[in-house]
Amino acid sequence: MKKLLTLVIFSLGISTGFSQSQKSDELTTLLNWLENHINSHKDSTALGVNALKAIKIAKTSNDSTSLASSYLYLAHYHREYSKLDSSLIYTLKAKDIYGALKNEPKLAHTHLALKTIYSLQTEYGKATEETYKALEIFEKIDHPKGIAICYSHLCDLLYYENRYTTGIEFCDKAIEIQKTLNEKEDLALSYRYKANSQLFSGDELIHALNSINTSIELYNELGETGIPLMASINWRGNIYKYMGEYENAIANYQYNFDKSKELGLQRYLIPSLANIGHVYLMQGRYEEALPYNLEAIDIIIKTGRVRNLWENYMHVSSIYENMGDYKNALEYNKLYATAYTELKDRAIQSLEGELQAKYETGQKNATIYYQKEKIAQQSKTQTLYVILVGLLAFILFGLFYYYKKRQKRNSELQALNEQLDVKNKQNELLLKEIHHRVKNNLELVKSLIALQSAQLEDSATKDAMMASQNRVQSMGIIHQKLYQGENLGSIEMKDYFLNLGEGILDTFNAEDKVKIECAMDNLELDVDTAVPIGLIVNELLTNALKYAFPEDKNGTIQISLSQSTPETLTLKVADNGVGKVTGLAPKGTGFGSQLIQLLTQQLNGEMIEKTEKGTTVEFHFKIKAAA
């Protein structure tokens, strides 16, 4: 009986040992597969499945090191293809394990992984703290490659704090180390981060373009075709965009868009969509821009990558405003204001977090890896800590003082803005009243001319007086439109032409026989441009009604005004009347023709007259663009 029991126990031991050996081999196989396929987008689903399998086996085997690695693989899967919150949870688990194992190199790299997640969530304060924790470890173990990559990440974070010059300095330190180590992949990332800050540092954009091209060349040498290369190409598109080279910008963004579709990277569609929409917005192609930015917002919200959400809200608000959809423009402006306020709050937290991180790591004055001398005596180190604590206290006091001062200044500015709003409303009412009075005075002048012409018997003189009435009326309508409209500085020309035409038809009692059509889009012009154009149209309508339709002949007069560029206006007045041989007023005094010529010269224009199938007069004016 004892022999049988011993045999059973021995057999179970062999079975258990064999099972443990199988699990170990399976775990090794899974980890090797995960390492080789972590950047393969085609295997994204398998990446998540195999990471979960590895976690399960590592737990049953009590293999802490493999468990931490498996957590990081699963975190990578969620970061690239799923939710950032899940990625954060698994990365924090890996960090706890490496901390317990005191595996400092792995712990430092895990801090950098946390930096990436926090940065995508716009938690810049936390991202900065994680970077400095990694830097402290790499400096402690004298790890040049790790120190350099920390400098690159600090450069990236400083970009989001708008501290571009300081960020460039960190990238240059990283590049110097990485060149010595011949770390091409790290170099490519550092050049991209450097180009990010160079774009907005005030330096010439050609320098940013050179840096990003260096990054792309390095990735091409390495055979990289995935996200790192796509990120650099996207930023080259940004540089071209701000250089005004829109076609090159669109080409870069479209490459990334097509590549993202090919690889199934939904989250990387965000920069492509947002930037294409922004380029169209900059070009004034609002209808084309809108769907791109709306789709970018939708993907941002679904994936939780909210870093550029505020910017897309701002662009959509601007697009709707330019399209005249003020309701949606206001709605998206509110969303933009909320998102941007949150971003500013996080930037403040980032600054405080950075100071705290420097304090916790000893602030070693951004020690680079080839520093030959280190603090040799403990007393000097203690003195340095005391100085840093005092400096930190001074900086925090300065921040608090600045915060209070800024609050007071904001209150004063708010009060001043309220006063200015009141004054603006008063001035607006006063200006409307002035336009109203001018319009009434012009009506009085018109009435006086009418009374005077009623006493005249000479037909030519009466015609001249009638023409003067119409000219006064054309100016009066402009002032009427100004005080009745919402914009006191400009006139909507289509509505103005229609009102002007109705008045002239009434003067000539021609409402039943002549129709005036205004084939044009709504267009607003300032007073200085609208008045001479109104007088020109008045003269042309008067001439057409007097000469184009003899013997009560029916007809149509078409008016159009378009603005092909901010400095160019095209006016066209055409009738289908009998036409004429020469001149604009064959039976008149010629004053109308002279007036048209003078007004055309005033607007730096030229006039073209055609007399086929009626009379067509076309003008091209060169005006000053609105400020």
Secondary structure as GFF3:
##gff-version 3
##sequence-region A 1 627
A	DSSP	alpha_helix	2	37	.	.	.	ID=ss1
A	DSSP	three_ten_helix	41	43	.	.	.	ID=ss2
A	DSSP	alpha_helix	44	60	.	.	.	ID=ss3
A	DSSP	alpha_helix	64	81	.	.	.	ID=ss4
A	DSSP	alpha_helix	84	101	.	.	.	ID=ss5
A	DSSP	alpha_helix	104	120	.	.	.	ID=ss6
A	DSSP	alpha_helix	124	140	.	.	.	ID=ss7
A	DSSP	alpha_helix	144	160	.	.	.	ID=ss8
A	DSSP	alpha_helix	164	181	.	.	.	ID=ss9
A	DSSP	alpha_helix	184	200	.	.	.	ID=ss10
A	DSSP	alpha_helix	205	222	.	.	.	ID=ss11
A	DSSP	alpha_helix	227	242	.	.	.	ID=ss12
A	DSSP	alpha_helix	246	263	.	.	.	ID=ss13
A	DSSP	three_ten_helix	266	268	.	.	.	ID=ss14
A	DSSP	alpha_helix	269	282	.	.	.	ID=ss15
A	DSSP	alpha_helix	286	303	.	.	.	ID=ss16
A	DSSP	three_ten_helix	306	308	.	.	.	ID=ss17
A	DSSP	alpha_helix	309	323	.	.	.	ID=ss18
A	DSSP	alpha_helix	326	361	.	.	.	ID=ss19
A	DSSP	alpha_helix	378	454	.	.	.	ID=ss20
A	DSSP	alpha_helix	459	484	.	.	.	ID=ss21
A	DSSP	beta_strand	490	492	.	.	.	ID=ss22
A	DSSP	alpha_helix	493	507	.	.	.	ID=ss23
A	DSSP	beta_strand	514	518	.	.	.	ID=ss24
A	DSSP	beta_strand	524	526	.	.	.	ID=ss25
A	DSSP	alpha_helix	527	543	.	.	.	ID=ss26
A	DSSP	pi_helix	544	548	.	.	.	ID=ss27
A	DSSP	three_ten_helix	550	552	.	.	.	ID=ss28
A	DSSP	beta_strand	555	565	.	.	.	ID=ss29
A	DSSP	beta_strand	568	575	.	.	.	ID=ss30
A	DSSP	alpha_helix	591	602	.	.	.	ID=ss31
A	DSSP	beta_strand	605	610	.	.	.	ID=ss32
A	DSSP	beta_strand	615	622	.	.	.	ID=ss33
###
